[in-house]
Amino acid sequence: MQEKKRVQPVSIVKEGGSTVLYFRVEDSYFTPSLENNGLTMARTMDMLVENPGISRIVFVHRRHYIYNEDQTKLLNEIARLYGYLIKQKQILGLELVSFEGFEGLAQEWKGYLQHLVFNLLRSDPIGAYVELKRLIREEHIFLKKSTHLQETTARTKYLETLEYLKGLLEQLTLIQLVQDKVSGYKSGSRELYGMFFRPLITPDFMFTRLMAEQPLGAEEIDAYSLDQHTEVTIFRSEEDVKPLYHVTPLEFKIPEDHYELLDLARSALAKHRPDREEFLDTDKMRRTFFNIGKGLLQELAEHRNVPLSYSELENLASILVRYTIGFGLIEVLLKDPKIQDISVNGPIGESPIFIVHQDYEDCVTNIIPSQEDGEGWATRFRILSGRPLDEANPVLDTELILPYAHARVSIMNRPLNPDGLAFAFRRHRDQPWTFPLFIKNNMMSPLAAGLLSFLIDGSRTLLFAGTRGSGKTSLLGSAMVEIMRKHRIITLEDTQELPISALRKNKYNIQAMKVRSALTHGGNELAADEGIRTSLRFGDSSLIVGEIRSLEAKALYEAMRIGALANVVAGTIHGADPYSVFDRVVNDLEVPRTSFKATDIIIVSNPVKSADGLHRQRRIIQITEVRKHWQQDPLDEKAFVDLMKYDSKTDELKPTDALVNGESEILKQIAGEVKEWVGNWDAVWENILLRAKIKSALLHYAEKESKAYLLEAPFVVLSNDVFHQLSADSQKKYGSINTQKVFLMWEDWLKKELKRRIL
C-alpha cells in the first residue's frame, strides 16, 4: 500500500501523461471553487499564465476538488489571452491619454480597459464580455451625439479598442458557449459558470475521482439502491449515446470530521504491509483490518472529540478496509448485481470507468480511477494469484472474490498495452444462470432447454461456442445445473468463473481444479493438459472445462476418444459457428481431425444487434450435431447438422426438420442406450417436450405468482430432482415414462411447494 503523496501549498505534479496543478487551502474558511468564487479563479489564472501546459487543477480542502482536462482547457485559453493582453500597452489604453483636451476622459477609458483585463478577465471572463458589450453600446450612443471632431476621433479610437477586445473574447470557447445565455447577466454573478465548471470530488483518503454532482441537462431514466447507503441513478444525455451510470456511495455523504478520521486512520494503516500469506486468506485479512481499523477509528474519534455512534463506526471501518487492502470504488460497482462488465482503460486517470449494465448495456460511470489505484490493484492481484505481471508476462488472468460478488479479472500491462495498466472485470451472477432464466430473457426457447437437458442426461459431449461476451460461460454454468446431483463433477479452469461455490452449496458432488493460465510462462501451477489427465484418476465423473484454448485440447479429446469419460463432457471455446470451432480445434490447437469426432453437439451463442445499432441481445443461434461419417472436412461432407436454428425475423430459436423428424444421429445414440426408447422416436420426442414444458411452467408460475426464486438455481435443481424421481416412479409403475402423468404430478408438487413456502 502507498502513502498518499504530500504536496506544497501550490505545486505542480506530473501524474502519468498529465501535469496537475495542486492548491492546498486547508486553512481557508471557504471551500475553493472556480464556479462560485472569482478570487479563486483569478489566482488560478495567474498560475496558468506562469505555468503553461497544466492539464488538471486540484484544490485540496479536506476533500479534493478536481477540475478535469476539458474544464482546465477552457481556463488555459483565457490565461493565454490574459498573458498576451498584459503585454500590449496600446490595448490597455496607455495611448489614449494623448488626446489633447480629453485627458480626463482618456484616463477614465484607460481605467475601464485595465479593470476589464487585470480584474474581470482573470476572475469573471463572462462578466468581462458582458461589460465590453455594455461599453460598446454606450460608446455608439455617445458617438451619435458627439459634435466635436477631436472627441469623435478619440471615441472612435476607444470604440475600436473595445471592439477588438470583444472580438478576442468571442474566440474563447467559454464565451462561445454562453453567447446565447448572457442576456441579463450582471458582472459578479456566477450562475453560468456552474454549467461548465463542476469538479470531481474525492475525500482526502482516496485517490479515485468521482463526479458527485448530477449532470446538467440530462434525463433521469432509472434509480435504485445497492444498499441503505449507496444510490445509483441512470441518466441519458443528448451528447452521448452511452447512458451515465451515476453512483453515490457512503464515503461521499459522511461529515467532514469523519473524513479527517479516515485520512488519519488510512495513513496509520498504510505502515502495515500484509505479507503474501495474509493476502491469500482474503476473508481473514479483511476481518483483521476491519477490527484494527475499528479500534483505531474509535481512538482517533475520542482523541479529537468526534462523537461516533456504533453504526457510524462500523461504516467508517468498512470504508477504511475498502481503501487500504480493498479495491476502492470497484468494490462498490461489484455490489450491483446488474453490472456485468467493468472496464478500466489505460492510461488510467484520463478516462472514466465503463460498464456493461444488464438493462442499459454499455454505460459510462462518474468514476475516474487514478494511477495509484491501478498500481495498487495490480500489486494485490499479483499476490492473490501468485502469477507474474511484468514485461515477460504482460497479461494476468485471475479472479476477485468478495463477500458479495465474484468476478473474473483480466489485466494488461506494458509492452502489450503501451499506455500501461488496464483492467477488465467480469462480474459473475450470485447464483448460476438456469435454463428457465434464459427462457425468460429469450436467450433460448423452452424446446432448446428441453433438448439440452435431454442431451446432458444422455452424457453427450457439448461445446458452447461464441465470441467474447456471447454468454457461453453462463450457458455452461446453466448446463451444470442440469447435471443430476448423483453424478460427480470435476471442473478444470485457469481462472475460476464457473459457479462452483453455488453448486457446492446446493449439495453437488463437485471438485474444482485450477491449472496454469495459457498466457503465463512458468509458475508453480499444473499445466492444463496434466490437469485433464489427473481428472481421469478421480473416477467416473462429469468433466467441465472452463475454456478450451491450449494444450488441454489434445488431452481432452484423447480422453473422449478412448471413452475414458463416461458422463457428460462440456466446455467453452471461441468460435462464431460450428466450422470455426472445428478450425480452431484442429488447426489452431492441433487436435487430430479424426479426434474432433468425439464432439457431439456444438451450441453457438452470439449477441444479436438491433437495427439502430444501439442495443444487442444474447441469443443461442445454433444447436448443431456433429455426425461421424466424415473423413477430411465436416462442412464439405455435411457432418454439421443443425437441430435448431435462430430466425432473426421472429427472434426465435426454431427446430429444424432434422430434429422434428427424428433424423438426429446423436439423439438416436442416446435412445439406443435406453430399452424403452430403442427405435421409438415418439417416446424420445415426448421426453424432450416434457422437459421443455416443465421449464416453461416454472417461468409461468414465477411470473403468475411473482416468485422470482422459482427460476433460480436452488429451486431449479430441486425441480430437476423431482422430475427425475417422478420419471423413475412412472417407469416402475407403468413400464415406461408417461409424460402426461409425470407433468401433472410435477405440477401438483410445484403447487404444494408454493403453498408450503407461503405457510
N, C-alpha and C positions, 0 to 999 in steps of 0.2 A: 504494500500500500504506500502511496505517496503522500507526503505532507503538502498541503496547499502552498504554492509559492507566494511569498510576500513581496509587495512592490512598494516603491516610494510614493509620496503623496501624488506626484504626477510622474508617470513613467511610460515609456514605450517598450512593448514586449513583442518579440517575434513568436508567433504561435503557428507552427506549420508554415503555410504559404501566406499567412495574414500578418499584418502589422497592427497591433492593438494599442490604443491609447487608453491608459488607466488613470482615472481620477479617484483618489481616496479622500472622501469627505465625511468620514465617520463623525467628526466633531461638529458638523453643520447641524443647525437646528431645523433645517427643512430638507425634504427629500429632493435630491438632484433630478432635474427634469428638463430636457430640451424643449418639450412641447409646452410646459407650463411656466418656465422661468427664463426671462430674457437675459439675466446676468449669467446664467449657466450657459446659454447659447453663445453669448459674447466671449466668455472665457474659452469655450471650446473652439470658437472660430480663430482666436489668437493662436492657439496651439496648432491648429491645422495649417495656418499660414506659415508658422515656424517649422512645421514637420510635414511636408507634403508626402503623400503615399500612405497615409493612415487608412486602414480598411475597416476598422471596427472601433467603437468607443464604448468604454465600460466605466460606469460610476459605481463606486463601492461605498455603500452607506447602509450597513447592516446586511442588506441584500446586494446582489449585483444587478445593476440596470444596464442592459446591453443593447446598444443600437447596432443593427446589422449592417452588412455591406451596402445594401440599397439605400438605407437611410443616411449612412455616412457619405455616400456618393453625392447625395443632394447637398450636404454641407460642404463637401470639398469643392463643388462648383462655386458656391458662394464665397468660400475662402479664397479661391483663386482670383475671383473678380475683385474682392476686397483688397487683396495684396497688390493687384495691378493698379487700382484706383488711388491708393495712398501714395503711389509714386508719381502720379500725374498731377502736377501742381496746377496746370491750367484748368483741369476739370474741377478741382476743388475751389475754384473761384478766385484764385490769387491774382488773376489778371483783371478781374472785374473792377478792382479798386482804382484803375487808371482812368475811369470815366470822369472827366472834369465837371464839377458841379453836381455829380451824383455819387460822391464818395460815400456818403452815409447809406444810401440805398444799396450800393455795391457791397458795403460791409455787411449789410443785412442779408443780401443774397449769399455772400460767402459763408455766413453763419448757417444758413439753411443747408447749403451743399455739404459743409463739413459735418453737420449734425446727421444728415442722411447717410453719409459714408462711415464716419467714425463711430456713430452710435446705432442708428437704426439698422443699417445693413448688417452689422455684427449681431445685433440682438433680436431684431424683428424685420427680416428682409421683406416679408409680405407687407408690413406696415410701411417700410421704405418705399415700396412700389406704389401703394395706395397714396402716400403723401406726395410722391412725384406726380401722380396723375392729378391730384388736387392743385398743386402749384402750377402745373401746365394749364389747367382750366383757368385759374386766376390770371395768369400772365396773358392769355389770349384776350381776356376781358379788358385788362389794363392797356394792352396794345391798341385795341379798338378805340379806347378813349384818349390815347396819347396824341398830343398836338405838337410836341417839341421834338425836333429831329434828333437831338442828342439823346433824349430819353428813349425815343423809338429805337435808335441804334443800340443803346445799352440793353433795353429789354429784349430786343431780338437776339442779342448775343447770349443773354441769360437763358432765354427760352430754348435756343439751340443746345445749350449745355444740358438743360433739363431733358429735352427730347433724346439727346444722345445717351444720357444715363438711363432713361426709360427703356430705350432700345437694348442696352446692355442687360438690364434686368429681365427683359422679356425673353432673352436667350436662355435664362436659367430654367432648369427643369421644374423646380418648385413653383416658380411664377407661372409657367405654362399650365401646371396642374390646377392652379387656383384662379386663373384669369376669369372664369365664369362664376366665381364664388365670392369675389371681393366687394360686390355691391353692398354698401352699408357697413363695410369693415372699418373699424377705427384703430388707429395706431395704438399699440399697447394691448389690444385684445388678442388672445392667443387660441381661440377656439379652432381655427383652421389647422393649426399645427398638429393637433391630435389626430387628424386624418392621415398624416404621413409619418409622424414620429411616435411609435408605440414600442417601448423597449421590451425585450425579453427579460424576465425577472428570475433570478435564481437566488436561493439562500446562500450565505457565505460558506456553508459547509459542503456544498456540492459544486461540481464542475458543469453539469448538464444545464443547458439553457432551455427555458420553456416560455412560450408566448402565453402569458397568463390571461391577458385580456382577450375578449372575444372579438373576432374580426368585424370591421365596419362594413356595412352594406351586404353582408352575407345572410342567406336564408337558413334558419334552423330547420332541419328536416327530421331530426331524431334526438332523443336524450334518454339516458338511462344511468343507473348507478352500478358500480362494481362492488362497492361495499358501503357502509354507512358514512364513509369519509371521502369517497372518490367518485366524481361525476364525469360522465362522458357526454359530449354534445357533438353531433354531426352537422356540419354546415355545408351548404352548396353556394358557390360563388360563380358569377359570370366570367371571372378572369381565369378560371382553372377548371378543366373537365374532371379533375380529381376532387372528390369531397374532402373537407378538412375534418380530421378526427381530433377533436379538442378535448384533452383530458385535464382535469384539475384535481390533483392528489392532495392528501392531507398536508404534506410538507409546505404547500403554498397557502395554507389557511391559518397556520398557528401564529400566536402573538410574537412580537419582536423579541421579547426576553427569552422565549423558547428557542428562537434561532440562535441566540448567543450561547445558550446552554449546549445546543447541538454542536456548534462550532468548536467550543472548548472541549467537549467530550470526544469529538472526532480527532482533534489534534492529539489528545492523550492516547486514544486507542491506536492511532497511526504508529506509535512507537513499538507496538506489539506486532511482530511479523509471524503469522502462523506458519509452521513447517508443513511439509507435504502430507504427513500423517494426519494432521489436524484437518487439512483441506479435504482429504479423501472421505472423511466422515462428515459430510456437509450438515446433516441434521444436528449432530453433536456440537459442531463448531458454531452453528447458528444459536443453539441454546446457550452455549457458553458465553458467546459475545452478547447475547441478549441480557443474560443475568449480570455480566460485568458492566455492561452499559447502563443497565437499570440502576445498579448501585452507584455508579459514577455520576449519573444524572441527578440522582437524589442528593448526593453530597454537594454537588455544584449548586443545586437549587437552594439548599439550606444555607450554603455559604453566601450566596448572592441574594438571599431573602426573596426568592421567587416561589410563590405558592404553586404546588403541583398536586392535582388530585391523582388517585390511583390510576384511573383510565388515561389521564394525560401522560403519566409516567410510562405506562405500557406503550402508548402510541409513540412517544418520543424514542423509546428503546427500540421499537420496531423500525422506525425511520433510520436510527443510528446504524443498525445492523445492515440495512439496505445500502447505506453509503460507506460502509467500511469493508466488510467482507462480501457484500452482495453485488448486485448489478444495477443499482440505481433505478431509474425510471423504466428500464427494460423489464424489471420485475412487475412494475405497475401495469405495463402493457400486457404482460403474460397473464395477469389476473383476469383479463377479458376473454371469456370463452368464445366470443365471436371473432376474435383475431386469429387468422390462420397463418400468416407470414409476416415477419418483421425484417426490414432491410435497412442496414446502416452502411451507407456508401462512403467510399474514400474519395478525396481526403476528408477524414472525419472532422467535423466542425464547420464545414462550408455548406452543408445542406441538411434539411430535417430528416427525421426517420420516416420511412414509408412503410405502410402496412397493406395487407390484403384482408378485407373485412368480409365476414360471412354474408352480410346484407348489402354492403355498398362497394364491394370489390376493392379496387386499388384506391387507396386514400393517402393523403399527406398528413402528417401529425404536426402538432405545435411543439414538438420536442427536437432540440438540436444538441446532440452529444458533443463532447469536446475530445481533443486528442488524448488528454489524461484519462478520460473514460475508456477510450479504445485500448490504450496501452494496459490499463489495469485489468480490463476484461480478458485481454489476450493472455496476460500472465496467469490469471486464475484458471483459464481453460487449459493452458499447458499443464499446470499442476494437477488439475482434476482428471484430465485424460491420460496423463503420462506419455503424451505424444509430443513430438517436436514441432516447432513452428519457427523456421529460420529460412535462410536463403536456399538451403538444400531441400527443405520441406516447406514450401510457401503456402501449403493448404493444410488445414486441420479440420477434421470432422469429429464432432463429439456430441454430447448431449448435456442439457441443463435440466436438473430435476429440482423443482421447488416444492414446498408443501402443497401448493395448489395448481401446479402446472408442470408439464413435461414437454421439452422442446428439443428438436434436433438443431445443432449449431454448426454452421459452416463458416470458416474464417479464411480469408485470403490475405497475403502479405507480399511485400516485395520479394523477388522481382516480378512475380506473376501479376501483381497489382501495382502499377507504377506509382499510384497515389498512396501507398502504404496500406494500412489495415482496412478491411471491410468485413462486415458480418451479415449473415443471413440466419434468422431464427425461424424454424417451422414448428408452430405450436401444435401439439397433438391433443386430440379430444380427450377430456377427462375419462370418459367411458369409450370403449371401442365403437366404431360405426357398426351398424347392423343392416341386414337386408331390408327390414321394414323402414328404417330411416332413409335408406337410399331410394326406396319406392316413393316415399313422401316427397323427396326433392327431385324426383324424375331422373335420378342417375340410372336407375334400372326399372324395368317393368316387373309386375308380380310374376309373370311367366319366366322371366330371366332369373328371378330369385328362386323359383321352384326348380328350374333346370340346374342352376349352380348347386343348390342344396342336394339334388339327386346325384350330381357328379362327385361332390365331396364325399357323400356317403358311399359312393361307388369306388372310392380310393383311386381316383384318377390323378394324373399329373397336370397341374394347371399353371400357366404362366400369365400373370397380369401385366400387360404391356401398356405403354403410352408415353407421352412426352412428360417433361418435368411439370409438376403441378396438375397432372391429369387425374389424380386421385387413386392411382394404382396401389399405393401403400395402404390407404384407407380401405380399399376394396379387399386387399389381402387380409387386413385385420378383421373385416366383417366376415370373411370366409372362415377364419379361425373360430369365430363364434358358432359356426355351423358344424364344427367337428364335435362328435359326441364326447361327452366328458369321460367316458370309459376308456378312451384312447389316450395314450401318452403323446405329448407334443414336444418336439425339440426345435428350438429356433436358432438360427445362425445369422448374426449381424455384425458388422464392424462398428456401426453406430446404432444404439438401441432406439428404434422407432415403433416396433410392434407393441401392442397393448399387453405386455406380459404380466405386469403387476395387477392390472384389472382382471385378467383371466385367472390369475392365481387366487385373487380374492373371490372369484366365482367358482372356486374349488376344482379348477382344471389341474390335471397332472402335467405340468409344463416345466421344462428345463431350458434355460437360456444359455447360449454360448456366444461369447464376444470374441471376435477374431481381429486380426490386424487389418487396418484400412488398406485398400488397394492403392491409396495415394501416399502411403507412408513407406519410407525406406528404412528397413531395420526395425528395432524396437524389441520388446520382450513379449509381445503378444503372438499367439499362434497364427500361422498363415491360414487363409480361408480354406484351401484345399485340405489341409491337415484337419481342420475343424470338421469338414464333411466326413472324412474317414473316421474320425473319433466318434462322431454321432452314430455310426453304424455299430459301434461296440455297446451302445446303450439299449440294444434290443429293438423289438418291433415298435416303431414309433412313426407318427406323422412328422415329416420334416418340412419346416417353413424357413425359406431363405429370404432374408430381408431384401437384398438386391443382388442379382446375378450380374457380375460385371468384371470378373477377373479369373484367377486360377481355379476358383471353386467350381466354375462351369464344367471343366473336364471331369473333376472328381464327382460332381453331382450326376452328370449324365452317365458316367461309368457305373455308378451305384444303381441308377434307374434301369440301365440297360440289362444288368445281370440280375435284376429282380431283388436287389438287397433291401429295397424299401417297399414293404407290403401295404402300407397305408398311404393316405393322400400325401402328395408332394406338391408344394406350391411356392412360388416366389415371384418377385417383380423383376422386370427388365425393361430397358428403354427400347422403344420401337413404335412406330406410328401405325403399323399394320402387320399381319402375320409374316409376310415375306421379309419385312425389315427385321423382325425377330429372328427368323432363320438366318439372314445375312449376318446379323450381329453375332449369333451363337457360333456359326460355322466359320465365318471369315475373320471376324474380329477376335473372338475368344478361342478360336482354333479347336472347336469340338468336332470330331469326325461327323460328316454329314449323315452317315447311317445311324449314329447315336442320337441325332436330333429326333429320330422317330419315336424316341421314348416320350416326347411331348405329346400329350393327348389333346389338350384344349388350350387355346390362346384367347384371353379376354382382353380386348383393346378398349381403353377409355381415353378420351381426349376432351379438352374444352371446346365447346361449340359457341361461336361468336354470334352476336345479334347483328342485324343488318346495319345498325348505326355504328357498329364497331366499339361501342362503349361498354357492352356487357358480354359476359361469357358464362356459360353453364357447363358443368362437367357432365358428361354422358358416356355410358358404355355404347360404343358404336359397332362393335362386332363381338360375337362369340363364335369362334371358329374351331372345328376339329381338324386334327392332323391325321390323315389316313396313312397307312403303312406300305402301300404298294409301290411307291415311287423309288427311283434309283439315284437320279442326279439332281433334279430340280423340282421341288414340290409344287411350285407355281405352274411351271410348264406341264407337269404331269398330273395337274388337277388334284393334288393331295390336300389342298386347303378347301374345306367345305364349310361354308357359313351355316350355322344353325340359327342364328339371329342376326339381324342387320338393322342399323339405325336408319330411320326415314326422316330426313330433315324437314320435309314438308309438314308432317304431322307431329314432329318432335317425339317420336315413339321408337322403341326398340321392338321390331316385329319378327315373328318366327318365319323362317324360310320354308319352302316346300320340303326340303330335305329333313327338317325337324318334324313337321306336321305329318308327313307321310311315313315316318319311321325309317328313313334311309341312313340314319346315323350309325356308323360302324362302332363308334365308341359306346353309344348307348346300348347297342346290341351286345357288345362285350360285357357290359355290366349286367344286362339281363341274362346273359348266358351263364352267369355265376349264381343265379337265384332260381331255384327249381320252379317256382310259380310263374316266373317271367320268361322262361325259355320259349322263344317262338311266339310270345304273346305281347305284341307291341301295344295293344289297347291297355293292358294292365300297367305297362311302363308309363304310357302317356297319362293315364288316370292318376298315377302316383305323383308325377310331376305337377299335374294340375292341382292335386290335393295340397301339395306343399305351397304352390302359388296362392291357393285360396286361403290357407292359414296365414301366410304373410300379409295378404291383403286385408284379412279380417282383423288382424292386430292393428293395422293402420285405421281401419273403420272404427273400431271400438275406442282407440286412442283419441280420435277426433270427436266422436259422438259423446264420449264420457269426459272429455277434457283430461285425459290421463296420459300425459306425455311419457311416463315411465314405462308404459307398455311397449314402447319402441326401443327402449334402452337395453343394453346387453344383459343385465341380470334377469330381466323378465323374458327376453327372447331366448336365453339359454334354458330357462325353466320351461318355456313353451315347447322348445325343441325336445327336451327330455320327455315331456308329457306326450308329445306326438309319437315319439319312438316307442314309448311304453304302450300307448293305445294301439299302435300298429302291431306290436308283438301280441297284445291280447286278442286283437281281431284275427291274426294269423292262427293263434292257438284255438280260438273258438270256432272260426268258420273255415279254416284251412287255407285262407287267403286274406289279403288285406281288403276289407270292404271300405272303399274310400268314402262313401257317403256316411256310413255309420261312424267311421273314425272322425270325420269332420264334426258331426253332430255331438259326439262325445267330447271332442276337444272344445267345441264352442260352449257346451254345458259346463265343462271345467272352468273355462275363462269367466263365464258369468258368475259362477260360485266364488272364484278367486277375487273378482272385483268386489263382490258383496262382502266377502270376508275381510278384505283390506279396508273397506269403509267402516265396518264394525270395529 
